[in-house]
Amino acid sequence: MTAFELQHVCRTVPGDEGPQSLLDDVTTHFEKGLLHALVGPSGGGKTSLLRLLNRLDAPDAGTVSYAGLDLGCWEPRRLRRKVAFVPQQPHIFPGTARDNLLFGLRFHPDIAPIDNQRLSELCASSQFPPDLLSKPAEKLSIGQQQRLALARALCLDPEVLLLDEPGSALDRPTAEALGRSLRHLCRRAMTIVLVSHDLEWVRNHADRVLFMEAGKLKLQCPVASFFSYGAESRVGRFIAGQKEGPES
Ligand SMILES: Nc1ncnc2c1ncn2[C@@H]1O[C@H](COP(=O)(O)OP(=O)(O)OP(=O)(O)O)[C@@H](O)[C@H]1O
């Protein structure tokens, strides 16, 4: 079942040397219950694409729909309840980690209070260490703050998670544990779209890969197909380059 459908999406912004194309004729879809990884060289348009999916930005041509309804028809607050965006640099509010985790609930009185069991589940799903809940949130490391922001997003029980480099500040074992948690969420019908530069992680945890370069979607395929490209192909060269260190 399709969650998002994008048809001929373009986004252009004013630049110093005239209009700059961030997204150029992107047509794709994201399937419910799958983990989709947006990969590609830096500046290729991955974050720009992610931001369109919960109306943080709007396309200036083409259409984006969620659950069969054009995003323009979704009231932004209602959409963001279903489609949660977790940026690479999380917004942290004054107070403890627990205060931050529960922050969104004040805007959603329909959500049942979070009991201790649900709190443990949220910590487990986001790989946030429960013993840090009483710590001032601004004292946490960036990696801990990223996972706290993920737990805060999960608190509202969204249907979709949009994650911008969720493992970028994590050590390998923690990033792998987070990958397993995200896969568990997908098995419970969560749709995930994330940006990653960590191809080993993508290989271990993604279902589908979308390769973006210079604002264009160059390739979309199952994860196994992506990693079977030969060294002479553009994708193969990108994969080899990432092993030596990310391209800039
Ligand atoms: N609001 C904006 N105004 C002007 N330029 C922008 C804006 N947002 C993004 N860009 C530019 O658009 C290009 C694509 O940016 P984007 O963040 O989508 O790339 P990315 O693939 O996510 O990159 P990275 O892997 O480095 O995070 C970059 O050159 C960026 O500088």
The ligand as an SDF file (V2000), in Angstrom:
LIG
                    3D

 31 33  0  0  0  0  0  0  0  0999 V2000
   16.3130   26.9240    1.7240 N   0  0  0  0  0  0  0  0  0  0  0  0
   17.3650   26.8360    0.9240 C   0  0  0  0  0  0  0  0  0  0  0  0
   17.7960   27.9070    0.2380 N   0  0  0  0  0  0  0  0  0  0  0  0
   18.8660   27.8210   -0.5980 C   0  0  0  0  0  0  0  0  0  0  0  0
   19.5310   26.6820   -0.8230 N   0  0  0  0  0  0  0  0  0  0  0  0
   19.1450   25.5900   -0.1640 C   0  0  0  0  0  0  0  0  0  0  0  0
   18.0470   25.5990    0.7460 C   0  0  0  0  0  0  0  0  0  0  0  0
   17.8970   24.3610    1.2350 N   0  0  0  0  0  0  0  0  0  0  0  0
   18.8650   23.6120    0.6670 C   0  0  0  0  0  0  0  0  0  0  0  0
   19.6140   24.3450   -0.1570 N   0  0  0  0  0  0  0  0  0  0  0  0
   20.7130   23.8650   -1.0080 C   0  0  0  0  0  0  0  0  0  0  0  0
   20.1620   22.8250   -1.8080 O   0  0  0  0  0  0  0  0  0  0  0  0
   21.0900   21.7760   -2.0050 C   0  0  0  0  0  0  0  0  0  0  0  0
   20.4980   20.4730   -1.5200 C   0  0  0  0  0  0  0  0  0  0  0  0
   20.4420   20.5150   -0.0990 O   0  0  0  0  0  0  0  0  0  0  0  0
   19.9640   19.2640    0.7670 P   0  0  0  0  0  0  0  0  0  0  0  0
   20.1370   19.6550    2.1940 O   0  0  0  0  0  0  0  0  0  0  0  0
   18.6290   18.8550    0.3150 O   0  0  0  0  0  0  0  0  0  0  0  0
   21.0390   18.1910    0.3250 O   0  0  0  0  0  0  0  0  0  0  0  0
   21.3960   16.7980    1.0200 P   0  0  0  0  0  0  0  0  0  0  0  0
   21.4530   15.7970   -0.0790 O   0  0  0  0  0  0  0  0  0  0  0  0
   20.4760   16.5230    2.1380 O   0  0  0  0  0  0  0  0  0  0  0  0
   22.8480   17.1200    1.5470 O   0  0  0  0  0  0  0  0  0  0  0  0
   23.6840   16.4840    2.7900 P   0  0  0  0  0  0  0  0  0  0  0  0
   23.9300   15.0550    2.4430 O   0  0  0  0  0  0  0  0  0  0  0  0
   24.9410   17.2940    2.8020 O   0  0  0  0  0  0  0  0  0  0  0  0
   22.8590   16.6760    4.0330 O   0  0  0  0  0  0  0  0  0  0  0  0
   22.3470   22.2020   -1.2780 C   0  0  0  0  0  0  0  0  0  0  0  0
   23.2150   22.7870   -2.2150 O   0  0  0  0  0  0  0  0  0  0  0  0
   21.8680   23.2130   -0.2630 C   0  0  0  0  0  0  0  0  0  0  0  0
   22.8630   24.1530    0.0280 O   0  0  0  0  0  0  0  0  0  0  0  0
  1  2  1  0
  2  3  1  0
  2  7  2  0
  3  4  2  0
  4  5  1  0
  5  6  2  0
  6  7  1  0
  6 10  1  0
  7  8  1  0
  8  9  2  0
  9 10  1  0
 10 11  1  0
 11 12  1  0
 11 30  1  0
 12 13  1  0
 13 14  1  0
 13 28  1  0
 14 15  1  0
 15 16  1  0
 16 17  2  0
 16 18  1  0
 16 19  1  0
 19 20  1  0
 20 21  2  0
 20 22  1  0
 20 23  1  0
 23 24  1  0
 24 25  2  0
 24 26  1  0
 24 27  1  0
 28 29  1  0
 28 30  1  0
 30 31  1  0
M  END
$$$$
